[in-house]
């Protein structure tokens, strides 16, 4: 598999990881509980619908 075909999925995975980490940190710092995998998956669905992260839905 060419390197160029790997960079896009790796970039998307990194972006999702960073957004999940940022959101989890925000929740914990505000006194909330650690979000479950199901809650994070629901967040990802919402993120894919935003204009700045629409590329995740491709």
MMTF fields as JSON, N, C-alpha, C and O atoms, coordinates in Angstrom:
{
  "mmtfVersion": "1.0.0",
  "mmtfProducer": "UNKNOWN",
  "numBonds": 231,
  "numAtoms": 232,
  "numGroups": 58,
  "numChains": 1,
  "numModels": 1,
  "chainsPerModel": [1],
  "groupsPerChain": [58],
  "chainIdList": ["A"],
  "bondAtomList": [4, 2, 8, 6, 12, 10, 16, 14, 20, 18, 24, 22, 28, 26, 32, 30, 36, 34, 40, 38, 44, 42, 48, 46, 52, 50, 56, 54, 60, 58, 64, 62, 68, 66, 72, 70, 76, 74, 80, 78, 84, 82, 88, 86, 92, 90, 96, 94, 100, 98, 104, 102, 108, 106, 112, 110, 116, 114, 120, 118, 124, 122, 128, 126, 132, 130, 136, 134, 140, 138, 144, 142, 148, 146, 152, 150, 156, 154, 160, 158, 164, 162, 168, 166, 172, 170, 176, 174, 180, 178, 184, 182, 188, 186, 192, 190, 196, 194, 200, 198, 204, 202, 208, 206, 212, 210, 216, 214, 220, 218, 224, 222, 228, 226],
  "bondOrderList": [1, 1, 1, 1, 1, 1, 1, 1, 1, 1, 1, 1, 1, 1, 1, 1, 1, 1, 1, 1, 1, 1, 1, 1, 1, 1, 1, 1, 1, 1, 1, 1, 1, 1, 1, 1, 1, 1, 1, 1, 1, 1, 1, 1, 1, 1, 1, 1, 1, 1, 1, 1, 1, 1, 1, 1, 1],
  "groupList": [{"groupName": "UNK", "atomNameList": ["N", "CA", "C", "O"], "elementList": ["N", "C", "C", "O"], "formalChargeList": [0, 0, 0, 0], "bondAtomList": [1, 0, 2, 1, 3, 2], "bondOrderList": [1, 1, 2], "singleLetterCode": "X", "chemCompType": "L-PEPTIDE LINKING"}],
  "groupTypeList": [0, 0, 0, 0, 0, 0, 0, 0, 0, 0, 0, 0, 0, 0, 0, 0, 0, 0, 0, 0, 0, 0, 0, 0, 0, 0, 0, 0, 0, 0, 0, 0, 0, 0, 0, 0, 0, 0, 0, 0, 0, 0, 0, 0, 0, 0, 0, 0, 0, 0, 0, 0, 0, 0, 0, 0, 0, 0],
  "groupIdList": [1, 2, 3, 4, 5, 6, 7, 8, 9, 10, 11, 12, 13, 14, 15, 16, 17, 18, 19, 20, 21, 22, 23, 24, 25, 26, 27, 28, 29, 30, 31, 32, 33, 34, 35, 36, 37, 38, 39, 40, 41, 42, 43, 44, 45, 46, 47, 48, 49, 50, 51, 52, 53, 54, 55, 56, 57, 58],
  "secStructList": [7, 7, 2, 2, 2, 2, 2, 2, 2, 2, 2, 2, 2, 2, 2, 2, 2, 2, 2, 2, 2, 2, 2, 2, 2, 2, 2, 2, 2, 6, 6, 7, 7, 7, 7, 7, 2, 2, 2, 2, 2, 2, 2, 2, 2, 2, 2, 2, 6, 1, 4, 4, 4, 4, 4, 4, 4, 7],
  "xCoordList": [0.854, 0.0, 0.899, 1.787, 0.681, 1.505, 1.341, 0.296, 2.397, 2.405, 1.298, 0.671, 1.056, 0.036, -1.35, -2.161, -1.622, -2.935, -3.052, -4.161, -1.925, -1.95, -2.04, -2.557, -1.543, -1.485, -2.865, -3.064, -3.814, -5.15, -5.849, -6.344, -5.912, -6.546, -5.811, -6.437, -4.489, -3.718, -3.994, -4.091, -4.121, -4.438, -5.825, -6.033, -6.774, -8.134, -8.15, -8.802, -7.434, -7.385, -6.768, -7.238, -5.721, -5.07, -6.001, -6.057, -6.724, -7.665, -8.77, -9.121, -9.316, -10.369, -9.82, -10.477, -8.616, -7.985, -7.841, -8.201, -7.309, -7.084, -8.387, -8.45, -9.421, -10.713, -11.316, -11.88, -11.195, -11.695, -10.959, -11.575, -9.645, -8.84, -9.204, -9.341, -9.358, -9.729, -11.095, -11.263, -12.048, -13.4, -13.408, -14.056, -12.692, -12.609, -11.965, -12.442, -10.886, -10.206, -11.135, -11.185, -11.874, -12.809, -13.873, -14.192, -14.415, -15.458, -14.917, -15.557, -13.74, -13.158, -12.796, -12.988, -12.272, -11.902, -13.119, -13.02, -14.26, -15.473, -16.205, -17.301, -15.59, -16.177, -17.055, -17.673, -17.122, -17.938, -17.235, -16.087, -17.95, -17.357, -16.776, -17.152, -15.866, -15.197, -16.23, -17.029, -16.229, -17.207, -16.911, -15.755, -17.968, -17.82, -17.486, -17.555, -17.128, -16.854, -18.101, -17.996, -19.271, -20.518, -20.749, -21.176, -20.47, -20.629, -19.639, -19.991, -18.41, -17.417, -17.813, -17.585, -18.398, -18.869, -19.992, -20.051, -20.878, -21.947, -21.349, -21.815, -20.316, -19.639, -19.024, -19.104, -18.413, -17.795, -18.831, -18.551, -20.01, -21.079, -21.424, -21.647, -21.467, -21.753, -20.59, -20.813, -19.369, -18.189, -18.152, -17.781, -18.535, -18.496, -19.469, -19.316, -20.458, -21.458, -21.073, -21.767, -19.975, -19.526, -18.69, -17.982, -18.763, -18.019, -16.503, -15.861, -15.931, -14.475, -13.979, -12.795, -14.869, -14.474, -15.242, -15.286, -15.838, -16.636, -15.808, -16.35, -14.495, -13.636, -13.607, -13.247, -13.98, -14.013, -15.111, -15.017, -16.132, -17.245, -17.011, -17.863, -15.887, -15.606, -15.058, -14.77],
  "yCoordList": [-1.177, 0.0, 1.239, 1.356, 2.154, 3.363, 4.213, 4.211, 4.925, 5.767, 6.813, 7.112, 7.368, 8.417, 7.91, 8.673, 6.635, 6.079, 5.832, 5.71, 5.758, 5.544, 6.844, 6.862, 7.927, 9.179, 9.728, 10.274, 9.6, 10.132, 9.401, 10.062, 8.064, 7.376, 7.621, 7.753, 7.682, 7.945, 9.35, 9.565, 10.303, 11.674, 11.773, 12.499, 11.044, 11.037, 10.404, 10.912, 9.3, 8.629, 9.542, 9.607, 10.24, 11.161, 12.308, 12.717, 12.825, 13.91, 13.463, 14.191, 12.275, 11.744, 11.544, 11.891, 10.983, 10.775, 12.106, 12.219, 13.121, 14.427, 15.078, 15.658, 14.989, 15.568, 14.813, 15.423, 13.496, 12.698, 13.009, 13.115, 13.157, 13.495, 14.879, 15.075, 15.834, 17.198, 17.221, 17.869, 16.522, 16.495, 15.773, 16.227, 14.655, 13.91, 14.758, 14.786, 15.448, 16.323, 17.427, 17.738, 18.021, 19.092, 18.581, 19.248, 17.409, 16.827, 16.541, 16.87, 15.929, 15.586, 16.825, 16.851, 17.854, 19.086, 19.836, 20.579, 19.642, 20.312, 19.488, 19.85, 18.378, 17.569, 16.436, 15.749, 16.227, 15.143, 13.805, 13.714, 12.767, 11.428, 11.077, 11.652, 10.136, 9.688, 9.185, 8.308, 9.728, 9.268, 7.831, 7.427, 7.081, 5.695, 5.686, 6.715, 4.519, 4.369, 4.702, 5.272, 4.349, 4.645, 6.153, 6.662, 6.861, 8.318, 8.961, 9.896, 8.467, 9.003, 8.719, 9.553, 7.56, 7.251, 8.192, 8.611, 8.524, 9.491, 10.862, 11.562, 11.246, 12.525, 12.527, 13.527, 11.415, 11.317, 11.526, 12.193, 10.971, 11.154, 12.63, 13.109, 13.345, 14.786, 15.537, 16.431, 15.189, 15.869, 15.747, 16.698, 14.581, 14.371, 15.283, 15.511, 15.798, 16.664, 18.139, 18.972, 18.476, 19.868, 20.173, 19.297, 21.404, 21.748, 21.54, 21.085, 21.868, 21.764, 20.318, 20.057, 19.383, 17.969, 17.079, 15.861, 17.671, 16.909, 15.855, 14.849, 16.08, 15.118, 13.757, 12.753, 13.715, 12.445, 11.526, 10.307, 12.086, 11.299, 10.692, 9.964, 10.977, 10.471, 9.073, 8.502],
  "zCoordList": [0.0, 0.0, 0.0, 0.845, -0.929, -0.975, 0.286, 0.936, 0.599, 1.797, 1.737, 2.754, 0.562, 0.427, 0.825, 1.349, 0.583, 0.942, 2.436, 2.957, 3.131, 4.575, 5.359, 6.476, 4.785, 5.542, 5.867, 6.953, 4.965, 5.23, 6.378, 7.292, 6.372, 7.512, 8.823, 9.875, 8.762, 9.989, 10.501, 11.71, 9.592, 9.988, 10.597, 11.57, 10.026, 10.581, 11.967, 12.879, 12.122, 13.427, 14.476, 15.611, 14.09, 15.032, 15.4, 16.559, 14.425, 14.678, 15.631, 16.56, 15.406, 16.278, 17.687, 18.669, 17.786, 19.099, 19.831, 21.003, 19.13, 19.758, 20.202, 21.286, 19.381, 19.76, 20.946, 21.854, 20.933, 22.054, 23.341, 24.401, 23.255, 24.427, 24.955, 26.162, 24.045, 24.435, 25.127, 26.159, 24.561, 25.133, 26.482, 27.425, 26.575, 27.833, 28.921, 30.056, 28.578, 29.54, 30.015, 31.205, 29.076, 29.43, 30.398, 31.383, 30.12, 30.973, 32.368, 33.366, 32.436, 33.736, 34.544, 35.76, 33.878, 34.58, 35.108, 36.084, 34.464, 34.929, 35.989, 36.418, 36.407, 37.47, 36.993, 37.806, 35.689, 35.147, 35.247, 35.683, 34.833, 34.87, 33.505, 32.483, 33.513, 32.299, 31.291, 31.621, 30.054, 29.07, 28.637, 28.515, 28.411, 27.954, 26.46, 25.787, 25.966, 24.538, 23.717, 22.631, 24.232, 23.518, 23.436, 22.4, 24.517, 24.514, 23.546, 22.827, 23.524, 22.594, 21.148, 20.272, 20.887, 19.536, 19.115, 17.959, 20.041, 19.735, 19.433, 18.533, 20.187, 19.929, 18.535, 17.822, 18.145, 16.819, 15.724, 14.727, 15.894, 14.913, 14.762, 13.651, 15.874, 15.845, 15.198, 14.381, 15.547, 14.988, 13.472, 12.784, 12.941, 11.492, 10.751, 9.551, 11.452, 10.82, 10.864, 10.282, 11.547, 11.603, 10.365, 9.868, 9.86, 8.641, 8.767, 7.82, 9.926, 10.06, 10.165, 9.954, 10.486, 10.588, 9.614, 9.79, 8.604, 7.638, 6.907, 6.451, 6.791, 6.102, 6.812, 6.199, 8.086, 8.81, 8.289, 8.434, 7.693, 7.187, 5.82, 5.309, 5.231, 3.883, 3.911, 2.859]
}
